[in-house]
Amino acid sequence: MAERAILSNTRVQAALLLGPALVVYVVFAVFPMLDVIWLSFFKWNGLDPVKAYVGTANYVDVFTKDPVFWVAFRNTVIWTALSVAIPPMIGLALALGLNQPIFGRNSLRAIYYLPVIIASIAVATMWRWMYDPFFGLFGQILTSLGLQAWVPDWLGNRDIALYSAFGAYVWQSVGFSMVLFLAGLQGVNKSLVEAARIDGAGRWAVFRYVTLPALRTTLTIVLVLAIISSLKAFDIVYGLTGGGPAQSTQMLALWAFTQSMQIFDFGRGSAISVVLLAVTLAVVIPYMRWSQKREETAE
Amino acid sequence: MTKFATVTSAAIAAGLLLVATSLSAAENITFWTLNFSSEAANKAFTAVVSDFEAANPGAEVTVVTRGTDDHKTAIRVAAGTDKGPDIYFMWAGLGLGGEYVKAGLSLPLDKYYADYKWDDEVVPAAGSFSRMYPGGRHGVPSSLSGEALYYNKSLFAKAGITSTPANYDELVADAEKLKAAGIPAIAFGGTVNWHVMRLMDVILEAKCGAEKHDALTAMTVKWTDEACVVQSFGELQKWGKNYILSPFMGIDDSQAFNLFLANRAAMMLEGDWLVQQLAEAGKIDDIDLFPFPTRTNRLYGFANYYYVSSKSKNPDLAAKFLDYLLSTPVQQKLLGVSGTTSINKNVTYGELRPMTKKWLDLFNTHDKVFLNGDQAFPLDITTEYFRVINEVVSGNMAPADAAAAMQTFITNKG
């Protein structure tokens, strides 16, 4: 009887349901995160039996002596800014188009979504071949147009390599934004759209004053996910350029990996990871708070 | 108790004692290495292990193979425990292999070198790496790789080049002749940093000489104090601007090789492993090779080694297995399966391709080797070396700034 009473308590039920997930979360997410923070204050190469405590030296080295860190930082900022602007914009345009009753709509949705389910490293391999300056698709197209001299070293020229890699990322990620926006568009109140049209609103006015406000929550989700995924951008850059040429396409996540798993300087790699974590939290938390407040005000 | 029961009990007890005795005599070693390059190599190595176990009752060798990165990680993870291997594969040199030696994870093998007389069996150039570590000799060679300039004979002829260059200046003069004939002199793939690095390594050897080059890689002299360093970076930049098939920073070594096969460039700086690839591509008759003319009489290359772990509980058995592995009959069996040439100088070769024969001569006539930069430097310095080289060869960094960047990084490392 007493057991039934305990089990009927909603708090107990919540604890029972959340408990296993919480344990997994603590073991596989919280503990490694704390471990990385702790490791960032040590010098360790994975071989020495003892980790040497160095205080904030890893952070000082990263900020003042590492010739690649600030390049990676700048690239991460550029990549994030572009990721927040371009794929969501294209995704929204595609969603608006594919929300119309056009022929082959479902097939087109599947086609645009397809790159999302391809592994990033496979996308990188495909695009590396397309970017090959001698035999690649883009080079061949330019050559067939008589513009051979204009074929750039897409991934080898430090001035354009980051943007070439970003092109592949856009191709891969745009379908994800599209699907989220499509889902959001299903929640747009049709009677409001009709009412706006009866009141004489044009396409742009309907979009601006009816559709877009209804997509506010979706937009927040898309942008937050875009920020998080771009700040931790790793695999596609790794597969396309490996951070080169001359570390000019390094990203913070990739540089942290390089330091830890290729150079085996676990302390410095951890310090870069902590910086990345701090940057991510500094960007995402204020944005989420701001958008939450905006939504509450709108309600 | 009946007489039958007594006899049976005694027999069982004797049997158990025998088993216990044999178990206590059993010795086990684990051997961690890279995945074998082919199924044939895998089978051949398995047979070697079985033969060793058969010849040494009670000995058991457990072989664990992994991919390159997995192997590196596994070794590093195992380093902090007592669960590691008795024998492990690692590259030779102060970079990768040296790091483990420095951390005290490799057992000095001087005693075994003397007892088993390994120097009488090993190709001198391959064995030379065991002497480069402080505190004794470490590891035994598993393979030796050399790198040299492969050249397209018809493209050389087309440019009017009739003999191979005897020194660096002649090589540059030949590159200039090729350029004048509209032929890019050499192909490299820049996405894999170590490919262009080879050119910098050999230029440093040519311009600085053996002793200074070694001091530079050992970081015992300052990169900013040696005029030859700036000269070398200058030469590298010259090659990047004038003689390397462009664009090259956005392609990898295999793409560069395809371009070389397609006669788009006259030379490649590649290893002895290219012979088989050239044969498979049907191009072996069109190509020949010569060592990069550094004039230091040292072969450019690297070696793969097997090290005995300092944590091994059976170092004697590990050494005995290595002795068996290095022995002439075993190496004779492995020849052609896990490599075209052997690290054992006593194996006999049958009918060889002229190019393989040339490599064999190079291995046998050079008793000194200078290492690839990424094997010679510690890992963090290697990463910076790659960055600086790529900046210079792309024309984005002045040679003097490159020398300064290298020295600053080395100084900051402390």
HADDOCK unambig.tbl for C-alpha pairs under 7 A between the chains (distance, minus, plus):
assign (segid A and resid 46 and name CA) (segid B and resid 76 and name CA) 5.90 0.50 0.50
assign (segid A and resid 46 and name CA) (segid B and resid 77 and name CA) 6.95 0.50 0.50
assign (segid A and resid 47 and name CA) (segid B and resid 76 and name CA) 6.07 0.50 0.50
assign (segid A and resid 47 and name CA) (segid B and resid 79 and name CA) 5.60 0.50 0.50
assign (segid A and resid 47 and name CA) (segid B and resid 80 and name CA) 6.29 0.50 0.50
assign (segid A and resid 47 and name CA) (segid B and resid 103 and name CA) 6.49 0.50 0.50
assign (segid A and resid 48 and name CA) (segid B and resid 103 and name CA) 6.37 0.50 0.50
assign (segid A and resid 49 and name CA) (segid B and resid 80 and name CA) 5.84 0.50 0.50
assign (segid A and resid 65 and name CA) (segid B and resid 412 and name CA) 6.99 0.50 0.50
assign (segid A and resid 132 and name CA) (segid B and resid 251 and name CA) 6.70 0.50 0.50
assign (segid A and resid 153 and name CA) (segid B and resid 247 and name CA) 5.90 0.50 0.50
assign (segid A and resid 153 and name CA) (segid B and resid 250 and name CA) 5.89 0.50 0.50
assign (segid A and resid 154 and name CA) (segid B and resid 250 and name CA) 6.72 0.50 0.50
assign (segid A and resid 155 and name CA) (segid B and resid 250 and name CA) 4.67 0.50 0.50
assign (segid A and resid 156 and name CA) (segid B and resid 249 and name CA) 4.17 0.50 0.50
assign (segid A and resid 156 and name CA) (segid B and resid 250 and name CA) 3.65 0.50 0.50
assign (segid A and resid 241 and name CA) (segid B and resid 191 and name CA) 6.51 0.50 0.50
assign (segid A and resid 244 and name CA) (segid B and resid 191 and name CA) 6.66 0.50 0.50
assign (segid A and resid 245 and name CA) (segid B and resid 191 and name CA) 6.67 0.50 0.50
assign (segid A and resid 245 and name CA) (segid B and resid 249 and name CA) 6.59 0.50 0.50
assign (segid A and resid 245 and name CA) (segid B and resid 390 and name CA) 6.57 0.50 0.50
assign (segid A and resid 246 and name CA) (segid B and resid 386 and name CA) 6.98 0.50 0.50
assign (segid A and resid 246 and name CA) (segid B and resid 387 and name CA) 4.29 0.50 0.50
assign (segid A and resid 246 and name CA) (segid B and resid 388 and name CA) 6.92 0.50 0.50
assign (segid A and resid 246 and name CA) (segid B and resid 390 and name CA) 5.06 0.50 0.50
assign (segid A and resid 246 and name CA) (segid B and resid 391 and name CA) 5.71 0.50 0.50
assign (segid A and resid 247 and name CA) (segid B and resid 387 and name CA) 6.24 0.50 0.50
assign (segid A and resid 263 and name CA) (segid B and resid 379 and name CA) 5.17 0.50 0.50
assign (segid A and resid 263 and name CA) (segid B and resid 380 and name CA) 5.57 0.50 0.50
